[in-house]
Amino acid sequence: MPKSPILLTDEIKPPPALIRAGIEALPAIVRAHSERASRRFTEFFTASIRNRNTRIAYARAVNQFFDWCDKFCIEPCNLQWSFGQPT
């Protein structure tokens, strides 16, 4: 069964597998960074993690992390500085 393409618009609609994992929308930091970042974030949760329980646990942790970033006004450039320049 072919996978449906990820349609990138101003509001990126996450695929059903991402929604089932508990991520209703892509975090603002990911959306603001780049189209590639949005695509990789989605691919990580939908292709890399096969176990449903692991995917849900990771989604919960990621949601908590991005909520923390929002609470303390952490910007994408600050994350890039913390984790190193992308290649």
C-alpha positions in Angstrom: 0.0 0.0 0.0 1.6 3.3 -1.1 2.1 6.0 1.5 0.3 9.2 1.0 2.6 12.2 0.5 3.2 14.7 3.3 1.5 17.9 2.1 3.4 20.9 3.4 1.3 24.0 3.8 1.2 26.9 6.3 -0.5 24.4 8.7 1.0 21.0 8.3 -1.5 18.2 8.9 0.2 15.4 10.7 -0.3 11.9 9.4 -2.7 9.5 11.3 0.2 7.6 12.8 1.6 10.8 14.4 -1.9 11.6 15.7 -2.3 8.1 17.2 1.0 8.6 18.9 -0.4 11.7 20.7 1.0 14.5 18.6 -2.0 16.5 17.3 0.1 19.1 15.5 3.8 19.7 14.8 5.4 21.8 17.5 5.8 25.4 16.5 9.6 25.2 16.9 9.8 22.4 14.4 7.4 24.2 11.9 9.4 27.5 12.3 12.7 25.9 11.6 12.2 24.5 8.1 10.2 22.3 5.8 13.0 19.6 6.1 12.8 19.7 9.9 9.0 19.2 9.7 9.4 16.3 7.3 12.1 14.6 9.4 10.2 15.1 12.7 7.2 13.4 11.0 9.3 10.6 9.5 11.0 9.9 12.9 7.6 9.2 14.5 6.0 7.4 11.6 8.8 5.4 10.1 11.6 5.0 12.7 9.6 3.8 15.7 7.7 0.6 15.0 6.5 -0.2 18.5 3.2 1.6 19.3 3.9 1.9 23.0 7.4 3.3 22.4 6.0 5.8 19.8 3.4 7.0 22.4 6.1 7.3 25.2 8.4 9.3 22.9 5.5 11.5 21.7 4.6 12.3 25.3 8.3 13.2 26.1 8.6 15.3 23.0 5.4 17.1 23.8 6.6 17.8 27.4 9.9 19.1 26.0 8.4 21.4 23.5 5.9 22.7 26.1 8.9 23.5 28.3 10.5 25.3 25.4 7.3 27.4 24.9 7.1 28.1 28.6 10.6 29.5 28.8 10.5 31.1 25.3 13.2 29.0 23.8 13.6 29.8 20.2 14.7 27.5 17.4 18.1 29.3 17.0 18.8 28.6 20.7 18.1 24.9 20.2 20.4 24.9 17.2 23.1 26.6 19.3 22.7 24.0 22.0 22.8 21.0 19.7 25.3 22.3 17.3 25.1 23.6 13.8 23.2 21.4 11.3 25.2 19.8 8.5 
